[in-house]
Amino acid sequence: MPAVDRTLADILRVNHAGECGAIRIYTGQRYLARWRSPDLLPFLDQSLRDERGHKDEFAALMKQRGITPCGAIALWGVGGWLPGLATAGLGRSAILICTEAVERTVHAHLQAQLAWLADRDAEVSRAIATIQVEELAHLEGARERRRSRGGRVLDAFIAKATELLIWISTYGASSRMARRIGR
């Protein structure tokens, strides 16, 4: 497979896997938020619906191109459930910190993908740009709902864990792509 095709496959695989992880995060948070933070349920429900739609979009793009799912998809599932349940157990602020950290990291990742895709695959680029708008809405929604500004350690941990999952899922292609864009 040519390098461009491998990178495109990595982009679609990691995005699809990331949406699977996001679904698990929101599902885990929603499970405990019913008791701990019921005021967040409409926000979590909307975010969950969006993530399911994103996953379906990436699955369709992969199917059209004959690309198989990420080999680390189970890791994304566990990597979603754990912070989802843990942050929901910690309460409202932790749920929102988690959303901010993940969505901020995802936004930066999508920006790099859009720069790389600019003249390579218009359909995938359009899909990512549309999805990015909804991901930014999740980020802004979390920021608007947060009452406290603490949580730097939790934020940093979740952001780094998300970056690591992205790197593992692309076998380092995300780093190589970012370096090529930076030149």
C-alpha positions in Angstrom: 0.0 0.0 0.0 1.5 3.4 -0.9 2.5 5.8 1.9 -0.4 8.1 1.3 -2.9 5.2 1.4 -1.3 3.9 4.6 -1.6 7.3 6.3 -5.2 7.7 5.2 -6.0 4.2 6.5 -4.3 5.1 9.8 -6.3 8.3 10.0 -9.6 6.5 9.5 -8.7 3.7 11.8 -7.7 5.9 14.7 -10.7 8.2 14.2 -13.1 5.2 14.2 -11.3 3.7 17.2 -11.3 7.0 19.0 -15.1 7.4 18.5 -15.5 3.9 20.0 -13.5 5.1 23.0 -15.5 8.3 23.2 -18.8 6.3 23.2 -17.4 4.2 26.1 -16.4 7.3 28.0 -19.8 8.9 27.7 -21.6 5.7 28.4 -19.5 5.1 31.5 -20.0 8.7 32.7 -23.7 8.5 31.9 -24.1 5.4 34.0 -22.9 7.0 37.2 -24.0 10.6 36.4 -27.7 9.5 36.8 -27.0 9.6 40.5 -24.0 11.9 40.9 -24.6 14.6 38.3 -28.1 14.3 36.7 -27.9 17.8 35.4 -25.3 16.7 32.9 -27.4 13.9 31.4 -28.7 16.0 28.5 -25.2 17.1 27.6 -23.8 13.6 27.9 -26.7 12.2 25.9 -26.2 14.7 23.0 -22.4 14.0 23.1 -23.0 10.3 23.0 -25.4 10.6 20.0 -22.8 12.7 18.2 -20.0 10.2 18.9 -22.2 7.3 17.6 -22.8 9.3 14.4 -19.1 10.0 14.0 -18.2 6.3 14.5 -20.8 5.3 11.8 -19.4 8.0 9.5 -15.8 6.7 9.9 -17.0 3.1 9.5 -18.7 4.0 6.2 -15.6 5.8 4.9 -13.4 2.8 5.9 -15.8 0.3 4.2 -15.8 2.4 1.0 -12.0 2.2 0.9 -11.6 -1.4 2.1 -9.9 -0.4 5.3 -10.2 -2.7 8.3 -10.7 -1.4 11.9 -7.8 -0.6 14.2 -6.1 -3.6 15.8 -6.1 -1.7 19.1 -9.8 -1.1 19.1 -10.3 -3.2 22.3 -7.8 -0.9 24.0 -9.9 2.1 23.1 -13.0 0.4 24.6 -11.2 -0.2 27.9 -9.5 3.2 27.5 -12.9 4.7 27.4 -14.7 2.8 30.1 -12.0 3.4 32.7 -11.9 7.2 32.6 -15.6 7.4 31.9 -16.5 5.5 35.1 -13.6 6.9 37.2 -14.4 10.6 36.4 -18.1 10.0 36.9 -17.3 8.5 40.2 -15.3 11.6 41.1 -18.3 13.8 40.3 -19.5 16.6 38.0 -16.2 18.5 37.7 -14.2 15.4 36.8 -16.7 14.5 34.1 -16.2 17.9 32.5 -12.5 17.9 33.0 -12.4 14.6 31.1 -14.5 15.9 28.3 -12.3 19.0 28.0 -9.0 17.0 28.0 -10.2 14.5 25.4 -11.9 16.9 23.1 -9.0 19.4 23.2 -6.6 16.6 22.3 -8.9 15.3 19.6 -9.3 18.8 18.2 -5.5 19.2 17.8 -5.3 15.7 16.2 -8.1 16.5 13.7 -6.4 19.8 12.8 -3.2 17.9 11.9 -5.3 15.4 9.9 -7.1 18.2 8.0 -3.7 19.9 7.1 -2.4 16.6 5.8 -5.6 15.7 3.9 -5.9 19.2 2.3 -5.2 18.0 -1.2 -5.3 14.2 -0.8 -9.0 13.1 0.0 -11.7 15.8 -0.2 -14.4 13.4 1.1 -12.6 12.4 4.2 -11.4 16.0 4.8 -15.1 17.2 4.6 -16.2 14.5 7.0 -13.5 15.3 9.5 -14.2 19.1 9.3 -17.9 18.5 9.9 -17.2 16.1 12.8 -14.7 18.6 14.3 -17.4 21.2 14.6 -19.4 18.8 16.9 -16.3 17.8 18.8 -15.6 21.5 19.5 -19.2 21.9 20.7 -18.5 19.1 23.2 -15.3 21.0 24.3 -17.1 24.3 24.7 -20.1 22.7 26.4 -17.8 21.2 29.0 -16.0 24.5 29.5 -19.3 26.4 29.9 -20.7 23.9 32.5 -17.6 23.7 34.7 -17.9 25.7 37.9 -14.3 25.1 39.2 -11.0 25.6 37.4 -9.0 23.0 39.2 -8.1 19.6 38.0 -4.8 20.2 36.2 -3.4 16.8 37.1 -6.5 14.9 35.9 -6.7 17.0 32.7 -3.0 16.4 31.9 -3.3 12.6 32.6 -6.3 12.2 30.4 -4.8 14.3 27.6 -1.6 12.3 27.7 -3.4 9.0 27.8 -5.5 10.1 24.7 -2.3 11.1 22.9 -0.7 7.8 23.7 -3.7 5.8 22.4 -3.6 7.8 19.2 0.1 7.1 18.8 -0.3 3.4 19.5 -3.2 3.1 17.2 -1.4 4.7 14.3 1.9 2.9 15.0 3.5 6.3 15.3 2.0 7.6 12.0 0.4 10.5 13.9 3.8 11.7 14.9 5.2 11.2 11.4 2.3 13.1 9.8 2.7 16.0 12.2 6.4 16.2 11.4 5.7 16.3 7.7 3.1 19.0 8.1 5.5 21.1 10.2 8.1 21.3 7.4 
